[in-house]
Amino acid sequence: MNETLNMDAAAAQAQAVSGKGPAFLPDFKTSTVGTMGIELELMVLDRLTYDLFPAAPDILRLLDKHDKPWVHTPEITTSMLEVATSILQSFGEAREQLEHIRSTVQRAAFEVGAAISGGGAHPFQRWNEQRIYPKERYFESERKYGYLAKLFTVFGMHVHIGAGSADEAVRLCAWLTQRAPLFIALSSNSPCWQGEVSGFCSSRSNVVGAFPMSGIQPAELRSWQDFRDYFGRLAGFGIVNSIKDFYWDVRPKPEYGTIELRVLDTPLKPVYAAALACYARELCLEFASQPGRWPSNGSRELYTWNRFNAARDGVDGSWIDPETGVALPVAEVIRADLERLASRSLDPDFAQARVVIEDLMKEGGQAGLLRRHLAAGGGMNDLARMASEVFEAGEGLGRA
């Protein structure tokens, strides 16, 4: 009986997402607090020019032949693909599975003459040259959003954290949202956009704001029923049809029983992705240990300013603590977080994750690495090639 209900809910959601059915919000699935999953959107590149290459359908067909614990799916254009881990419990598990993903996808890409890369935005691709992946959901997105669908050829990392219950998901979203700009800063690695130096460490972060339901969860939402009522009002206006219409930086994901952090540029190394996910996980476990406590300041304006600073300046930027109103260097806040979280973490490998994040913050982070390459005379094609080589090299903490 439960299996039938789950199938009916999945079908209803699929219809809602594709725009072919009525608005649908699934019930919130129970989950274990602190479990995590990682999604990476990857670039598919031509091995000769390092421009985006519409070979994702061919790579996905090759990956279909593999028996593996993780999943692969298409993304909105044919030069990108998504991979998602199974449910993970620790940094060690995340690092191991992400390395398996990297090596498997790399081999499949090589077979079709492609390369794979991390990074938040390709440095010189043109949005109008991209092709929508032939899937009804993406055609619906193109009908709904026009050119924005192709403009959304950017590459992010999403982290799912088990919330335990529906009401707790809303509360944890509120808390993790406050620190989301720190993850923009840490992951920033897209200093170029459409062939130009953008002036931002993360140009990708500016693209999402064009969508009508971008931003953050409203501060007045304090329960899952509040969220259901909110969803119902928006659905009644025809603004949303499913949870996927919410482009919030942190959103609940009821079908998984998680909250989803969506602000990160896809890291240049899989090991960075593992460490950043574990940082988010430990923050959520800390928030979960303080039941009933809510942020005292849910100001959208303050959040927007913190987000802007993080996208522009990366790990060298500043962050205004919403709870105290004090502006602090991003790197200082992150180090203080990691030290505090290490004292309570039950993850035997969290110390290794801290080492990786320290490496990530050196010399301006990943954006600093790419900017130095440009300053030394490297061109856009070389920048894309170098980013791909860093990703395909796999493990190792040393700077590229």
C-alpha positions in Angstrom: 0.0 0.0 0.0 2.8 2.5 1.0 4.7 1.6 -2.2 1.6 2.4 -4.3 1.2 5.7 -2.5 4.9 6.5 -3.2 4.5 5.7 -6.8 1.4 7.8 -7.1 3.2 10.7 -5.4 6.2 10.4 -7.7 4.0 10.4 -10.7 2.1 13.4 -9.5 5.3 15.3 -8.9 6.7 14.3 -12.3 3.6 15.7 -13.9 3.8 18.9 -11.9 7.5 19.4 -12.7 6.9 18.9 -16.4 4.0 21.4 -16.4 1.5 18.7 -17.6 -0.2 18.2 -14.2 -1.6 20.3 -11.4 0.6 21.8 -8.7 1.9 19.2 -6.3 3.9 19.3 -3.1 4.7 15.8 -1.7 4.6 15.0 2.0 7.9 15.4 3.9 9.7 12.1 4.1 11.2 11.2 7.5 15.0 11.1 7.5 18.0 10.8 9.8 19.4 14.2 10.9 22.8 14.7 9.5 22.9 12.2 6.7 24.0 13.9 3.5 24.1 13.6 -0.3 26.1 15.6 -2.8 25.1 16.6 -6.4 27.6 18.0 -8.9 26.8 19.6 -12.2 29.8 19.0 -14.5 31.0 20.6 -17.7 31.4 18.5 -20.8 34.3 20.0 -22.9 35.8 19.4 -26.3 39.3 17.9 -25.8 40.8 20.2 -28.5 39.2 23.6 -27.9 37.9 23.2 -24.3 34.7 24.9 -25.3 31.5 23.3 -24.1 30.7 20.2 -26.1 27.1 18.8 -26.5 28.2 15.2 -25.7 26.3 14.7 -22.4 23.7 12.3 -24.0 26.6 10.0 -25.3 28.3 10.0 -21.9 25.1 9.3 -20.1 24.4 6.3 -22.3 27.8 4.9 -21.4 27.2 5.5 -17.7 24.0 3.6 -18.0 26.1 0.4 -18.4 27.7 0.8 -15.0 26.5 -0.8 -11.8 27.2 1.8 -9.1 25.9 3.3 -5.9 25.5 6.8 -7.3 23.3 8.2 -10.1 23.7 10.3 -13.2 21.1 12.4 -14.9 21.0 15.0 -17.8 20.9 18.7 -17.1 19.2 21.5 -18.9 21.6 21.8 -21.8 23.5 19.0 -23.6 27.0 20.2 -22.5 26.4 19.5 -18.9 25.5 16.5 -16.8 24.7 15.9 -13.1 25.9 13.2 -10.8 24.6 12.5 -7.3 26.0 10.4 -4.5 24.2 7.9 -2.4 23.4 8.7 1.2 26.6 9.5 3.0 27.7 9.6 6.7 31.2 11.0 6.8 34.0 12.9 5.0 35.7 9.6 4.2 32.7 8.1 2.5 32.1 11.3 0.5 35.7 11.5 -0.6 35.8 7.9 -1.7 32.5 8.0 -3.6 33.3 11.3 -5.3 36.6 10.0 -6.5 34.9 7.0 -8.0 32.4 9.3 -9.7 35.2 11.4 -11.1 37.2 8.5 -12.5 34.1 6.7 -14.0 32.7 9.9 -15.7 36.2 10.8 -16.9 36.6 7.5 -18.7 33.2 7.7 -20.2 33.9 11.2 -21.5 37.2 10.1 -23.0 35.5 7.5 -25.0 33.4 10.1 -26.8 36.3 12.7 -27.2 35.3 14.8 -24.3 36.8 16.1 -21.1 35.1 16.8 -17.8 35.6 19.7 -15.5 34.4 21.3 -12.4 33.9 25.1 -12.1 30.9 27.3 -11.7 30.8 28.9 -15.1 32.6 28.1 -18.4 34.9 31.0 -19.1 34.1 31.7 -22.7 30.9 29.8 -23.8 28.0 31.8 -25.3 24.6 31.1 -23.9 22.9 31.3 -27.3 25.0 28.4 -28.7 23.7 25.9 -26.1 21.2 23.2 -26.9 18.3 22.3 -24.5 18.5 18.6 -23.5 15.6 16.7 -25.1 13.5 16.2 -22.0 10.0 17.5 -21.5 10.9 19.2 -18.1 13.6 21.2 -19.9 11.4 22.1 -22.8 8.9 23.4 -20.3 11.6 25.4 -18.6 12.5 27.0 -22.0 8.8 27.8 -22.7 8.5 29.3 -19.2 11.8 31.2 -18.9 12.8 31.9 -22.5 16.5 32.7 -23.0 17.1 32.3 -19.2 16.9 28.5 -19.6 20.1 28.6 -21.8 21.6 31.3 -19.7 21.4 28.8 -16.9 24.3 26.8 -18.3 26.1 27.2 -15.1 27.5 24.5 -12.8 26.7 24.2 -9.2 27.1 21.8 -6.3 24.1 21.0 -4.1 24.3 19.5 -0.6 21.4 17.6 0.9 21.3 17.3 4.7 18.8 15.0 6.4 16.5 17.2 8.5 14.6 14.6 10.6 11.1 16.1 10.3 9.2 18.6 8.2 9.1 21.3 10.9 12.8 20.9 11.6 13.5 21.3 7.9 12.0 24.8 7.9 14.0 25.7 11.0 17.3 24.3 9.7 16.8 26.1 6.4 16.5 29.4 8.2 19.8 28.8 10.1 21.8 27.4 7.2 20.7 30.3 5.0 22.5 32.7 7.3 25.8 31.0 6.5 25.1 30.2 2.9 27.3 33.2 1.7 30.3 31.6 3.4 29.9 28.6 1.0 29.6 30.9 -2.0 33.0 32.4 -0.9 34.6 29.1 -0.2 33.5 27.5 -3.5 33.9 30.5 -5.8 35.8 29.6 -9.0 34.0 31.4 -11.8 35.8 34.7 -12.3 35.0 34.8 -16.0 31.6 35.1 -17.8 30.9 34.8 -21.5 34.5 35.5 -22.4 35.0 38.5 -20.1 36.7 38.9 -16.7 33.7 39.5 -14.5 35.1 41.3 -11.5 33.5 38.6 -9.3 35.1 35.5 -7.8 31.8 33.7 -8.5 30.0 35.0 -11.6 27.7 32.0 -11.5 26.2 33.3 -8.3 24.6 36.3 -10.2 22.7 34.2 -12.7 20.2 32.6 -10.4 18.8 36.0 -9.3 17.1 36.4 -12.7 14.5 33.7 -11.9 11.3 34.8 -10.2 11.5 32.5 -7.2 15.1 33.0 -6.4 16.3 34.4 -3.0 15.7 32.9 0.4 13.0 31.2 2.4 10.7 34.0 3.9 11.5 34.6 7.6 7.9 34.3 8.6 7.7 30.6 7.7 8.0 28.7 11.0 6.6 25.3 10.3 5.9 22.9 7.5 2.2 23.9 7.6 3.3 27.5 7.0 5.3 26.3 4.0 2.4 24.2 2.7 0.1 27.2 3.0 2.7 29.4 1.3 3.1 26.9 -1.5 -0.7 26.7 -1.9 -1.1 30.5 -2.2 1.7 30.7 -4.9 0.3 27.7 -6.8 -3.1 29.4 -6.7 -1.6 32.3 -8.6 0.1 30.0 -11.1 3.6 31.1 -9.9 4.8 27.7 -8.8 3.9 24.1 -9.7 6.4 22.1 -7.7 9.2 22.4 -5.3 11.6 22.7 -8.2 10.2 26.2 -9.0 11.8 27.5 -5.8 15.3 28.7 -6.7 16.1 29.6 -3.1 19.7 29.4 -1.9 18.5 26.9 0.7 15.3 25.0 0.2 13.4 22.1 1.8 13.3 18.9 -0.4 10.4 17.0 1.0 10.7 13.9 -1.2 14.1 13.2 0.3 13.5 14.5 3.8 16.3 17.0 3.4 17.2 20.6 3.1 19.3 21.5 0.1 22.1 24.0 0.0 22.3 25.3 -3.6 24.8 28.2 -3.7 28.2 26.5 -4.4 30.2 26.6 -7.6 31.1 23.1 -8.5 34.5 22.7 -7.0 37.6 22.1 -9.2 38.5 19.0 -7.1 36.1 16.3 -5.9 37.8 16.3 -2.5 36.9 19.9 -2.1 33.3 19.0 -2.6 33.5 16.3 0.1 35.0 18.8 2.6 32.5 21.5 1.9 29.5 19.1 2.2 30.9 18.0 5.6 31.2 21.6 6.8 27.5 22.1 5.9 26.5 18.9 7.6 28.3 19.7 10.8 26.6 23.1 10.9 23.2 21.5 10.6 24.0 19.0 13.3 25.0 21.9 15.6 21.7 23.8 14.7 19.8 20.6 15.3 21.3 20.3 18.8 19.5 23.6 19.7 15.8 22.7 19.3 13.3 25.5 19.1 16.0 28.2 18.5 15.5 30.5 15.5 17.7 33.2 13.9 17.0 36.6 15.5 17.5 38.5 12.2 16.1 37.2 8.9 16.7 40.4 7.0 16.7 39.8 3.2 18.7 43.0 2.7 21.5 41.9 5.0 21.5 38.5 3.4 21.7 40.0 -0.1 24.6 42.2 1.0 26.5 39.2 2.5 25.8 37.2 -0.7 27.0 40.0 -2.9 30.3 40.4 -1.0 30.9 36.6 -1.0 30.4 36.4 -4.8 32.5 39.4 -5.5 35.4 38.9 -3.1 35.4 35.2 -2.3 37.4 34.0 0.7 39.0 37.5 0.9 35.6 39.1 1.5 33.7 40.0 4.7 30.5 38.7 6.2 28.2 40.5 8.6 27.0 38.2 11.3 23.2 38.6 11.3 23.0 37.7 15.0 25.5 40.3 16.2 25.7 42.8 13.4 29.5 42.6 13.4 31.4 42.5 10.1 34.2 39.9 10.1 36.6 38.4 7.5 35.1 35.4 5.8 38.2 33.3 6.4 38.1 34.2 10.1 34.5 33.1 10.5 35.1 29.8 8.7 38.1 28.9 10.8 36.2 29.7 14.0 33.3 27.5 12.8 35.6 24.6 11.9 37.4 24.8 15.3 34.1 24.9 17.2 32.5 22.1 15.1 35.6 19.9 15.4 35.1 19.8 19.2 31.7 18.3 18.8 31.9 16.3 15.6 31.5 12.5 15.6 32.9 12.2 12.1 36.3 10.4 12.5 37.5 12.1 9.3 36.4 15.7 10.0 40.0 16.7 10.9 40.9 15.8 7.3 38.0 17.9 6.0 39.4 20.8 7.9 42.8 20.4 6.3 41.2 20.4 2.8 39.2 23.6 3.6 42.4 25.3 4.8 44.0 24.4 1.5 41.0 25.7 -0.3 41.3 29.1 1.3 45.0 29.7 0.5 45.9 32.5 -1.8 42.4 33.7 -2.6 41.0 30.2 -3.0 40.1 28.6 -6.3 39.2 32.0 -7.9 42.6 33.2 -6.9 44.3 30.3 -8.7 42.4 31.1 -11.9 43.0 34.8 -11.6 46.7 34.3 -11.3 46.7 32.2 -14.4 45.0 35.0 -16.3 47.3 37.6 -14.8 50.3 35.6 -16.1 49.0 35.8 -19.6 46.9 32.7 -19.9 44.0 32.9 -22.3 40.4 31.8 -21.8 41.0 28.4 -23.6 43.9 27.8 -21.4 41.9 28.6 -18.3 39.2 26.0 -19.3 41.9 23.5 -20.0 43.7 24.0 -16.7 40.4 23.7 -14.7 39.7 20.4 -16.5 43.1 19.1 -15.8 42.8 20.0 -12.1 39.5 18.1 -11.9 40.7 15.1 -13.9 43.8 14.8 -11.8 41.7 13.7 -8.9 43.0 13.4 -5.3 45.7 15.6 -3.8 45.7 18.7 -1.7 48.5 20.6 -3.3 47.8 23.7 -5.4 47.6 23.2 -9.1 
